[in-house]
Amino acid sequence: MYFSLKQDTDEKLAIAAVVETIKKGGVCLLPTDTCYILAVDGRNEHAIEKVFKIKGRDSQKPIHLNIPETSMLNTLVHTNPRAQTIVETYFPGPLTVVLNKKSHVSDLLTGGLPTLGLRMPDHFFIHRLNTQITTPYTTTSANKSGCPTPYSVAEALAQLDQSQIDTIIDVGVLPFRPTSTVVDLTTNKIKILREGPISIEQLLLTLGIRNDKRE
């Protein structure tokens, strides 16, 4: 199914299609505040395997999840006061927090690592989707591994096999933005794993920390 929100497509129908696709273990191509992503049910190992196959992604590389509400954080990872403060301040936004996962989270999703990355994009379609969906869903960029980040459906489909994608949401060309900042909050040391729009200085200021040694 293809929905173009650049035209007069019924947004409610588009959201319902995404929710149903993810519920059934299908794959969606969605816009976010950074790029287009491949979204599947983060609890469905068969669906997660589809994403790895579509992207040609190394199974040892983890895939992060979007959460529809911040309260879901505690159901997926072991959190702490610093992480709660960061999430409350920067979600929704271009930030991924990495924390120790709970035992029920699939090792397939995390590439065998004990940690899981979580985020909540700040995009109008994702905001509306998150009011209707009750499951965490993958937030990996919709490209072949190692290839350019897609800022349009056309760029994504130039790299991927469209027949393997069940539902596509097209909102046009996204503004060019770097992918999200990824920050490890598993310990008292704040560790930036990937540079992005939110800086280490901003995070430290939010936590009221000075001269915290960066790793």
HUQUI-V959070 format. One record per pair of residues at least 4 apart in sequence whose ideal C-beta (glycine too) atoms are under 6 Angstrom apart, sorted by the first residue. I is the first residue (numbers start at 1). J is the second residue. If there is no record, write none. Layout:
i:I j:J
i:I j:J
This chain:
i:1 j:17
i:1 j:167
i:2 j:168
i:3 j:9
i:3 j:14
i:3 j:169
i:4 j:9
i:4 j:170
i:5 j:9
i:5 j:171
i:6 j:172
i:9 j:14
i:14 j:169
i:15 j:128
i:15 j:129
i:15 j:132
i:17 j:167
i:18 j:28
i:18 j:129
i:18 j:167
i:19 j:132
i:19 j:133
i:21 j:26
i:21 j:28
i:21 j:166
i:21 j:167
i:22 j:41
i:22 j:137
i:25 j:44
i:25 j:46
i:25 j:47
i:26 j:166
i:27 j:38
i:27 j:40
i:27 j:50
i:27 j:165
i:27 j:166
i:28 j:39
i:28 j:167
i:29 j:142
i:29 j:156
i:29 j:165
i:29 j:168
i:30 j:37
i:30 j:39
i:30 j:169
i:31 j:36
i:31 j:123
i:31 j:125
i:31 j:171
i:31 j:174
i:32 j:37
i:32 j:121
i:32 j:123
i:32 j:126
i:33 j:94
i:33 j:121
i:33 j:122
i:33 j:123
i:34 j:94
i:34 j:177
i:34 j:179
i:34 j:180
i:35 j:141
i:35 j:149
i:35 j:150
i:35 j:151
i:36 j:142
i:36 j:150
i:36 j:156
i:37 j:139
i:37 j:141
i:37 j:142
i:38 j:51
i:38 j:140
i:38 j:142
i:39 j:137
i:39 j:138
i:40 j:47
i:40 j:51
i:40 j:138
i:41 j:47
i:41 j:135
i:42 j:65
i:42 j:136
i:42 j:137
i:42 j:138
i:45 j:106
i:45 j:108
i:48 j:108
i:48 j:109
i:51 j:138
i:52 j:57
i:52 j:59
i:54 j:160
i:54 j:164
i:55 j:145
i:56 j:144
i:56 j:145
i:57 j:61
i:57 j:145
i:60 j:111
i:61 j:111
i:62 j:110
i:62 j:111
i:62 j:113
i:63 j:109
i:63 j:138
i:63 j:140
i:64 j:96
i:64 j:117
i:64 j:139
i:65 j:118
i:65 j:136
i:66 j:119
i:66 j:137
i:66 j:139
i:67 j:72
i:67 j:118
i:67 j:120
i:67 j:136
i:68 j:130
i:68 j:133
i:70 j:87
i:70 j:91
i:73 j:79
i:74 j:79
i:76 j:105
i:77 j:99
i:77 j:101
i:77 j:116
i:78 j:100
i:79 j:83
i:79 j:84
i:82 j:185
i:82 j:207
i:83 j:97
i:83 j:99
i:83 j:185
i:86 j:90
i:87 j:91
i:89 j:206
i:90 j:95
i:91 j:120
i:92 j:120
i:92 j:122
i:93 j:122
i:94 j:180
i:94 j:196
i:94 j:197
i:95 j:180
i:95 j:181
i:95 j:198
i:96 j:117
i:96 j:119
i:96 j:180
i:96 j:182
i:97 j:118
i:97 j:183
i:97 j:185
i:98 j:115
i:98 j:117
i:98 j:184
i:99 j:185
i:99 j:186
i:100 j:114
i:100 j:115
i:100 j:186
i:101 j:105
i:101 j:116
i:105 j:116
i:107 j:112
i:110 j:116
i:119 j:180
i:121 j:126
i:129 j:133
i:141 j:149
i:142 j:150
i:142 j:156
i:143 j:147
i:143 j:150
i:143 j:159
i:144 j:159
i:147 j:159
i:150 j:155
i:150 j:156
i:151 j:173
i:151 j:174
i:152 j:173
i:153 j:170
i:156 j:160
i:157 j:162
i:178 j:196
i:178 j:197
i:179 j:196
i:180 j:196
i:181 j:196
i:181 j:198
i:182 j:193
i:182 j:194
i:183 j:192
i:184 j:191
i:184 j:193
i:189 j:215
i:191 j:215
i:192 j:200
i:198 j:202
i:200 j:214
i:204 j:209
i:204 j:212
